[in-house]
Amino acid sequence: IKLFIDSTGGELSGYRTLANGIKMSKAPITGIVISKAYSAAALLLQCCHRRIAMPHSRIFFHKLQETLTTNIKDASLNVIEETINILFQRKKEAQEDQKEVDNIVIQKSGLTLEQLESIENQHLTPEKAKELNLIDEIGIEI
């Protein structure tokens, strides 16, 4: 099965659905980056059995983005306390999610957490991605 990837990413829940499908597949799945694999799409690529990036494509990793906001104007002390507890719980969940996605990349590539963090927010060329074991090969130009 060939999975052609050209995406700026998406939400973690959508990524998990697709990642689980790839992991459950009895047929080997080859991920092919035809232009860009950013964010969740870069994570999805790491779940594939074989990872290819076409020349001139780019791969991009970043920390998860979690926005935690609330409006406590005119709220009672109990509501404020409850809201703070919810925010702390959501922050803890976001940290666990970050650990999960970091481990996916680390396990597949062999990078350390420090190496992964050093390439975040960079548009990686196929050559750099191959050097870092984030892809298995660079595809041929057609």
PyMOL commands that place a pseudoatom at each C-alpha (Angstrom):
pseudoatom trace, name=CA, resn=ILE, resi=1, chain=A, elem=C, hetatm=0, pos=[0.000, 0.000, 0.000]
pseudoatom trace, name=CA, resn=LYS, resi=2, chain=A, elem=C, hetatm=0, pos=[1.354, 3.424, -0.914]
pseudoatom trace, name=CA, resn=LEU, resi=3, chain=A, elem=C, hetatm=0, pos=[0.297, 6.414, 1.185]
pseudoatom trace, name=CA, resn=PHE, resi=4, chain=A, elem=C, hetatm=0, pos=[1.041, 9.670, -0.631]
pseudoatom trace, name=CA, resn=ILE, resi=5, chain=A, elem=C, hetatm=0, pos=[1.580, 12.489, 1.859]
pseudoatom trace, name=CA, resn=ASP, resi=6, chain=A, elem=C, hetatm=0, pos=[1.201, 16.190, 1.083]
pseudoatom trace, name=CA, resn=SER, resi=7, chain=A, elem=C, hetatm=0, pos=[-0.126, 17.817, 4.230]
pseudoatom trace, name=CA, resn=THR, resi=8, chain=A, elem=C, hetatm=0, pos=[0.484, 20.645, 6.659]
pseudoatom trace, name=CA, resn=GLY, resi=9, chain=A, elem=C, hetatm=0, pos=[-0.725, 18.352, 9.445]
pseudoatom trace, name=CA, resn=GLY, resi=10, chain=A, elem=C, hetatm=0, pos=[-3.806, 18.285, 11.586]
pseudoatom trace, name=CA, resn=GLU, resi=11, chain=A, elem=C, hetatm=0, pos=[-5.150, 17.402, 14.973]
pseudoatom trace, name=CA, resn=LEU, resi=12, chain=A, elem=C, hetatm=0, pos=[-3.680, 14.696, 17.169]
pseudoatom trace, name=CA, resn=SER, resi=13, chain=A, elem=C, hetatm=0, pos=[-6.925, 12.707, 17.257]
pseudoatom trace, name=CA, resn=GLY, resi=14, chain=A, elem=C, hetatm=0, pos=[-6.988, 12.432, 13.453]
pseudoatom trace, name=CA, resn=TYR, resi=15, chain=A, elem=C, hetatm=0, pos=[-3.341, 11.399, 13.439]
pseudoatom trace, name=CA, resn=ARG, resi=16, chain=A, elem=C, hetatm=0, pos=[-4.032, 8.662, 16.004]
pseudoatom trace, name=CA, resn=THR, resi=17, chain=A, elem=C, hetatm=0, pos=[-6.829, 7.214, 13.881]
pseudoatom trace, name=CA, resn=LEU, resi=18, chain=A, elem=C, hetatm=0, pos=[-4.637, 6.979, 10.791]
pseudoatom trace, name=CA, resn=ALA, resi=19, chain=A, elem=C, hetatm=0, pos=[-1.576, 5.798, 12.749]
pseudoatom trace, name=CA, resn=ASN, resi=20, chain=A, elem=C, hetatm=0, pos=[-3.574, 2.970, 14.307]
pseudoatom trace, name=CA, resn=GLY, resi=21, chain=A, elem=C, hetatm=0, pos=[-4.823, 1.949, 10.873]
pseudoatom trace, name=CA, resn=ILE, resi=22, chain=A, elem=C, hetatm=0, pos=[-1.254, 1.802, 9.561]
pseudoatom trace, name=CA, resn=LYS, resi=23, chain=A, elem=C, hetatm=0, pos=[-0.038, -0.170, 12.561]
pseudoatom trace, name=CA, resn=MET, resi=24, chain=A, elem=C, hetatm=0, pos=[-2.918, -2.662, 12.239]
pseudoatom trace, name=CA, resn=SER, resi=25, chain=A, elem=C, hetatm=0, pos=[-2.407, -3.175, 8.504]
pseudoatom trace, name=CA, resn=LYS, resi=26, chain=A, elem=C, hetatm=0, pos=[-1.250, -6.640, 7.538]
pseudoatom trace, name=CA, resn=ALA, resi=27, chain=A, elem=C, hetatm=0, pos=[0.089, -5.193, 4.297]
pseudoatom trace, name=CA, resn=PRO, resi=28, chain=A, elem=C, hetatm=0, pos=[3.253, -3.087, 4.497]
pseudoatom trace, name=CA, resn=ILE, resi=29, chain=A, elem=C, hetatm=0, pos=[2.538, 0.596, 4.023]
pseudoatom trace, name=CA, resn=THR, resi=30, chain=A, elem=C, hetatm=0, pos=[4.992, 2.890, 2.283]
pseudoatom trace, name=CA, resn=GLY, resi=31, chain=A, elem=C, hetatm=0, pos=[4.665, 6.572, 3.110]
pseudoatom trace, name=CA, resn=ILE, resi=32, chain=A, elem=C, hetatm=0, pos=[5.743, 8.830, 0.260]
pseudoatom trace, name=CA, resn=VAL, resi=33, chain=A, elem=C, hetatm=0, pos=[6.135, 12.557, 0.888]
pseudoatom trace, name=CA, resn=ILE, resi=34, chain=A, elem=C, hetatm=0, pos=[5.376, 14.177, -2.460]
pseudoatom trace, name=CA, resn=SER, resi=35, chain=A, elem=C, hetatm=0, pos=[5.612, 17.776, -1.261]
pseudoatom trace, name=CA, resn=LYS, resi=36, chain=A, elem=C, hetatm=0, pos=[5.289, 18.337, 2.479]
pseudoatom trace, name=CA, resn=ALA, resi=37, chain=A, elem=C, hetatm=0, pos=[4.824, 16.312, 5.651]
pseudoatom trace, name=CA, resn=TYR, resi=38, chain=A, elem=C, hetatm=0, pos=[4.392, 18.838, 8.417]
pseudoatom trace, name=CA, resn=SER, resi=39, chain=A, elem=C, hetatm=0, pos=[3.306, 18.308, 11.997]
pseudoatom trace, name=CA, resn=ALA, resi=40, chain=A, elem=C, hetatm=0, pos=[0.907, 15.350, 12.318]
pseudoatom trace, name=CA, resn=ALA, resi=41, chain=A, elem=C, hetatm=0, pos=[1.727, 14.303, 8.737]
pseudoatom trace, name=CA, resn=ALA, resi=42, chain=A, elem=C, hetatm=0, pos=[5.420, 13.992, 9.711]
pseudoatom trace, name=CA, resn=LEU, resi=43, chain=A, elem=C, hetatm=0, pos=[4.375, 11.790, 12.637]
pseudoatom trace, name=CA, resn=LEU, resi=44, chain=A, elem=C, hetatm=0, pos=[2.191, 9.694, 10.357]
pseudoatom trace, name=CA, resn=LEU, resi=45, chain=A, elem=C, hetatm=0, pos=[5.167, 9.158, 8.048]
pseudoatom trace, name=CA, resn=GLN, resi=46, chain=A, elem=C, hetatm=0, pos=[7.089, 7.711, 11.009]
pseudoatom trace, name=CA, resn=CYS, resi=47, chain=A, elem=C, hetatm=0, pos=[4.376, 5.060, 11.463]
pseudoatom trace, name=CA, resn=CYS, resi=48, chain=A, elem=C, hetatm=0, pos=[4.829, 3.735, 7.928]
pseudoatom trace, name=CA, resn=HIS, resi=49, chain=A, elem=C, hetatm=0, pos=[6.831, 0.589, 7.335]
pseudoatom trace, name=CA, resn=ARG, resi=50, chain=A, elem=C, hetatm=0, pos=[8.892, 2.323, 4.643]
pseudoatom trace, name=CA, resn=ARG, resi=51, chain=A, elem=C, hetatm=0, pos=[9.411, 6.079, 4.413]
pseudoatom trace, name=CA, resn=ILE, resi=52, chain=A, elem=C, hetatm=0, pos=[10.277, 7.896, 1.196]
pseudoatom trace, name=CA, resn=ALA, resi=53, chain=A, elem=C, hetatm=0, pos=[10.571, 11.609, 0.485]
pseudoatom trace, name=CA, resn=MET, resi=54, chain=A, elem=C, hetatm=0, pos=[10.615, 12.963, -3.023]
pseudoatom trace, name=CA, resn=PRO, resi=55, chain=A, elem=C, hetatm=0, pos=[13.323, 15.462, -3.968]
pseudoatom trace, name=CA, resn=HIS, resi=56, chain=A, elem=C, hetatm=0, pos=[12.304, 19.035, -3.098]
pseudoatom trace, name=CA, resn=SER, resi=57, chain=A, elem=C, hetatm=0, pos=[9.839, 17.842, -0.451]
pseudoatom trace, name=CA, resn=ARG, resi=58, chain=A, elem=C, hetatm=0, pos=[10.077, 19.009, 3.162]
pseudoatom trace, name=CA, resn=ILE, resi=59, chain=A, elem=C, hetatm=0, pos=[9.439, 17.453, 6.576]
pseudoatom trace, name=CA, resn=PHE, resi=60, chain=A, elem=C, hetatm=0, pos=[8.609, 19.552, 9.622]
pseudoatom trace, name=CA, resn=PHE, resi=61, chain=A, elem=C, hetatm=0, pos=[8.258, 18.669, 13.312]
pseudoatom trace, name=CA, resn=HIS, resi=62, chain=A, elem=C, hetatm=0, pos=[7.156, 20.960, 16.139]
pseudoatom trace, name=CA, resn=LYS, resi=63, chain=A, elem=C, hetatm=0, pos=[5.960, 20.804, 19.731]
pseudoatom trace, name=CA, resn=LEU, resi=64, chain=A, elem=C, hetatm=0, pos=[2.237, 20.252, 20.184]
pseudoatom trace, name=CA, resn=GLN, resi=65, chain=A, elem=C, hetatm=0, pos=[0.305, 23.458, 20.460]
pseudoatom trace, name=CA, resn=GLU, resi=66, chain=A, elem=C, hetatm=0, pos=[-2.204, 23.575, 23.270]
pseudoatom trace, name=CA, resn=THR, resi=67, chain=A, elem=C, hetatm=0, pos=[-4.094, 26.748, 23.994]
pseudoatom trace, name=CA, resn=LEU, resi=68, chain=A, elem=C, hetatm=0, pos=[-5.671, 26.812, 27.409]
pseudoatom trace, name=CA, resn=THR, resi=69, chain=A, elem=C, hetatm=0, pos=[-8.025, 29.722, 28.016]
pseudoatom trace, name=CA, resn=THR, resi=70, chain=A, elem=C, hetatm=0, pos=[-10.961, 30.492, 30.210]
pseudoatom trace, name=CA, resn=ASN, resi=71, chain=A, elem=C, hetatm=0, pos=[-13.083, 33.463, 31.168]
pseudoatom trace, name=CA, resn=ILE, resi=72, chain=A, elem=C, hetatm=0, pos=[-13.369, 33.864, 34.926]
pseudoatom trace, name=CA, resn=LYS, resi=73, chain=A, elem=C, hetatm=0, pos=[-14.911, 37.325, 34.951]
pseudoatom trace, name=CA, resn=ASP, resi=74, chain=A, elem=C, hetatm=0, pos=[-17.574, 37.508, 37.637]
pseudoatom trace, name=CA, resn=ALA, resi=75, chain=A, elem=C, hetatm=0, pos=[-16.979, 33.862, 38.633]
pseudoatom trace, name=CA, resn=SER, resi=76, chain=A, elem=C, hetatm=0, pos=[-17.214, 32.633, 42.194]
pseudoatom trace, name=CA, resn=LEU, resi=77, chain=A, elem=C, hetatm=0, pos=[-14.137, 31.388, 44.025]
pseudoatom trace, name=CA, resn=ASN, resi=78, chain=A, elem=C, hetatm=0, pos=[-15.333, 27.776, 43.658]
pseudoatom trace, name=CA, resn=VAL, resi=79, chain=A, elem=C, hetatm=0, pos=[-15.695, 28.152, 39.877]
pseudoatom trace, name=CA, resn=ILE, resi=80, chain=A, elem=C, hetatm=0, pos=[-12.237, 29.725, 39.631]
pseudoatom trace, name=CA, resn=GLU, resi=81, chain=A, elem=C, hetatm=0, pos=[-10.701, 26.899, 41.673]
pseudoatom trace, name=CA, resn=GLU, resi=82, chain=A, elem=C, hetatm=0, pos=[-12.453, 24.285, 39.536]
pseudoatom trace, name=CA, resn=THR, resi=83, chain=A, elem=C, hetatm=0, pos=[-11.319, 26.026, 36.363]
pseudoatom trace, name=CA, resn=ILE, resi=84, chain=A, elem=C, hetatm=0, pos=[-7.709, 26.105, 37.551]
pseudoatom trace, name=CA, resn=ASN, resi=85, chain=A, elem=C, hetatm=0, pos=[-7.855, 22.375, 38.328]
pseudoatom trace, name=CA, resn=ILE, resi=86, chain=A, elem=C, hetatm=0, pos=[-9.206, 21.670, 34.831]
pseudoatom trace, name=CA, resn=LEU, resi=87, chain=A, elem=C, hetatm=0, pos=[-6.453, 23.781, 33.257]
pseudoatom trace, name=CA, resn=PHE, resi=88, chain=A, elem=C, hetatm=0, pos=[-3.760, 21.929, 35.207]
pseudoatom trace, name=CA, resn=GLN, resi=89, chain=A, elem=C, hetatm=0, pos=[-5.270, 18.592, 34.137]
pseudoatom trace, name=CA, resn=ARG, resi=90, chain=A, elem=C, hetatm=0, pos=[-5.329, 19.672, 30.485]
pseudoatom trace, name=CA, resn=LYS, resi=91, chain=A, elem=C, hetatm=0, pos=[-1.714, 20.817, 30.762]
pseudoatom trace, name=CA, resn=LYS, resi=92, chain=A, elem=C, hetatm=0, pos=[-0.739, 17.408, 32.183]
pseudoatom trace, name=CA, resn=GLU, resi=93, chain=A, elem=C, hetatm=0, pos=[-2.568, 15.657, 29.322]
pseudoatom trace, name=CA, resn=ALA, resi=94, chain=A, elem=C, hetatm=0, pos=[-0.799, 17.894, 26.783]
pseudoatom trace, name=CA, resn=GLN, resi=95, chain=A, elem=C, hetatm=0, pos=[2.570, 16.961, 28.299]
pseudoatom trace, name=CA, resn=GLU, resi=96, chain=A, elem=C, hetatm=0, pos=[1.670, 13.257, 28.066]
pseudoatom trace, name=CA, resn=ASP, resi=97, chain=A, elem=C, hetatm=0, pos=[0.622, 13.729, 24.426]
pseudoatom trace, name=CA, resn=GLN, resi=98, chain=A, elem=C, hetatm=0, pos=[3.948, 15.425, 23.698]
pseudoatom trace, name=CA, resn=LYS, resi=99, chain=A, elem=C, hetatm=0, pos=[5.830, 12.527, 25.266]
pseudoatom trace, name=CA, resn=GLU, resi=100, chain=A, elem=C, hetatm=0, pos=[3.822, 10.088, 23.120]
pseudoatom trace, name=CA, resn=VAL, resi=101, chain=A, elem=C, hetatm=0, pos=[4.583, 11.824, 19.827]
pseudoatom trace, name=CA, resn=ASP, resi=102, chain=A, elem=C, hetatm=0, pos=[8.237, 12.351, 20.723]
pseudoatom trace, name=CA, resn=ASN, resi=103, chain=A, elem=C, hetatm=0, pos=[8.577, 8.628, 21.473]
pseudoatom trace, name=CA, resn=ILE, resi=104, chain=A, elem=C, hetatm=0, pos=[7.125, 7.689, 18.083]
pseudoatom trace, name=CA, resn=VAL, resi=105, chain=A, elem=C, hetatm=0, pos=[9.827, 9.662, 16.280]
pseudoatom trace, name=CA, resn=ILE, resi=106, chain=A, elem=C, hetatm=0, pos=[12.588, 8.586, 18.673]
pseudoatom trace, name=CA, resn=GLN, resi=107, chain=A, elem=C, hetatm=0, pos=[11.740, 4.878, 18.414]
pseudoatom trace, name=CA, resn=LYS, resi=108, chain=A, elem=C, hetatm=0, pos=[11.549, 4.875, 14.612]
pseudoatom trace, name=CA, resn=SER, resi=109, chain=A, elem=C, hetatm=0, pos=[14.557, 7.123, 13.914]
pseudoatom trace, name=CA, resn=GLY, resi=110, chain=A, elem=C, hetatm=0, pos=[16.857, 6.374, 16.832]
pseudoatom trace, name=CA, resn=LEU, resi=111, chain=A, elem=C, hetatm=0, pos=[17.246, 10.086, 17.555]
pseudoatom trace, name=CA, resn=THR, resi=112, chain=A, elem=C, hetatm=0, pos=[17.595, 11.292, 21.119]
pseudoatom trace, name=CA, resn=LEU, resi=113, chain=A, elem=C, hetatm=0, pos=[15.052, 13.709, 22.547]
pseudoatom trace, name=CA, resn=GLU, resi=114, chain=A, elem=C, hetatm=0, pos=[17.697, 16.438, 22.400]
pseudoatom trace, name=CA, resn=GLN, resi=115, chain=A, elem=C, hetatm=0, pos=[18.353, 15.728, 18.705]
pseudoatom trace, name=CA, resn=LEU, resi=116, chain=A, elem=C, hetatm=0, pos=[14.632, 15.782, 17.949]
pseudoatom trace, name=CA, resn=GLU, resi=117, chain=A, elem=C, hetatm=0, pos=[14.189, 19.080, 19.786]
pseudoatom trace, name=CA, resn=SER, resi=118, chain=A, elem=C, hetatm=0, pos=[17.132, 20.567, 17.880]
pseudoatom trace, name=CA, resn=ILE, resi=119, chain=A, elem=C, hetatm=0, pos=[15.406, 20.001, 14.510]
pseudoatom trace, name=CA, resn=GLU, resi=120, chain=A, elem=C, hetatm=0, pos=[11.946, 21.186, 15.540]
pseudoatom trace, name=CA, resn=ASN, resi=121, chain=A, elem=C, hetatm=0, pos=[10.610, 24.148, 13.563]
pseudoatom trace, name=CA, resn=GLN, resi=122, chain=A, elem=C, hetatm=0, pos=[12.998, 23.456, 10.687]
pseudoatom trace, name=CA, resn=HIS, resi=123, chain=A, elem=C, hetatm=0, pos=[11.889, 22.524, 7.187]
pseudoatom trace, name=CA, resn=LEU, resi=124, chain=A, elem=C, hetatm=0, pos=[14.043, 19.438, 6.667]
pseudoatom trace, name=CA, resn=THR, resi=125, chain=A, elem=C, hetatm=0, pos=[15.235, 18.536, 3.193]
pseudoatom trace, name=CA, resn=PRO, resi=126, chain=A, elem=C, hetatm=0, pos=[15.066, 14.892, 2.157]
pseudoatom trace, name=CA, resn=GLU, resi=127, chain=A, elem=C, hetatm=0, pos=[18.855, 14.706, 2.459]
pseudoatom trace, name=CA, resn=LYS, resi=128, chain=A, elem=C, hetatm=0, pos=[18.787, 15.963, 6.056]
pseudoatom trace, name=CA, resn=ALA, resi=129, chain=A, elem=C, hetatm=0, pos=[15.810, 13.730, 6.914]
pseudoatom trace, name=CA, resn=LYS, resi=130, chain=A, elem=C, hetatm=0, pos=[17.673, 10.690, 5.529]
pseudoatom trace, name=CA, resn=GLU, resi=131, chain=A, elem=C, hetatm=0, pos=[20.808, 11.626, 7.470]
pseudoatom trace, name=CA, resn=LEU, resi=132, chain=A, elem=C, hetatm=0, pos=[18.675, 11.700, 10.643]
pseudoatom trace, name=CA, resn=ASN, resi=133, chain=A, elem=C, hetatm=0, pos=[16.939, 8.394, 9.773]
pseudoatom trace, name=CA, resn=LEU, resi=134, chain=A, elem=C, hetatm=0, pos=[13.556, 10.137, 9.481]
pseudoatom trace, name=CA, resn=ILE, resi=135, chain=A, elem=C, hetatm=0, pos=[13.141, 8.612, 6.024]
pseudoatom trace, name=CA, resn=ASP, resi=136, chain=A, elem=C, hetatm=0, pos=[14.523, 5.454, 4.478]
pseudoatom trace, name=CA, resn=GLU, resi=137, chain=A, elem=C, hetatm=0, pos=[15.186, 6.803, 1.012]
pseudoatom trace, name=CA, resn=ILE, resi=138, chain=A, elem=C, hetatm=0, pos=[14.868, 9.725, -1.329]
pseudoatom trace, name=CA, resn=GLY, resi=139, chain=A, elem=C, hetatm=0, pos=[12.568, 9.044, -4.267]
pseudoatom trace, name=CA, resn=ILE, resi=140, chain=A, elem=C, hetatm=0, pos=[13.600, 9.538, -7.852]
pseudoatom trace, name=CA, resn=GLU, resi=141, chain=A, elem=C, hetatm=0, pos=[12.479, 12.537, -9.864]
pseudoatom trace, name=CA, resn=ILE, resi=142, chain=A, elem=C, hetatm=0, pos=[9.805, 11.762, -12.394]
for i in range(1, 142): cmd.bond("trace and resi %d" % i, "trace and resi %d" % (i + 1))
show_as sticks, trace
zoom trace
